């Protein structure tokens, strides 16, 4: 088995464990990541709107 595949499986296992053990914290983490991505997309949109 290659190291990349093993690390990937470990990351997935840790994520599943985190969701099972601390579902509220996992939900907050996903919400925060979504907020960061939304803000980044809004910033890029605003940038290109200002150029035009």
C-alpha angles and dihedrals in degrees: 000000000000122000094237091058093047092050090048092052091048091052091050091048092051091049092051090047091050092051092049097044100038110018095164093053090046091051091049090050092052090047091051092049090050091051092050092050092047092051091049092051091048090051093050091047091049091049094053091043090055092050093056 
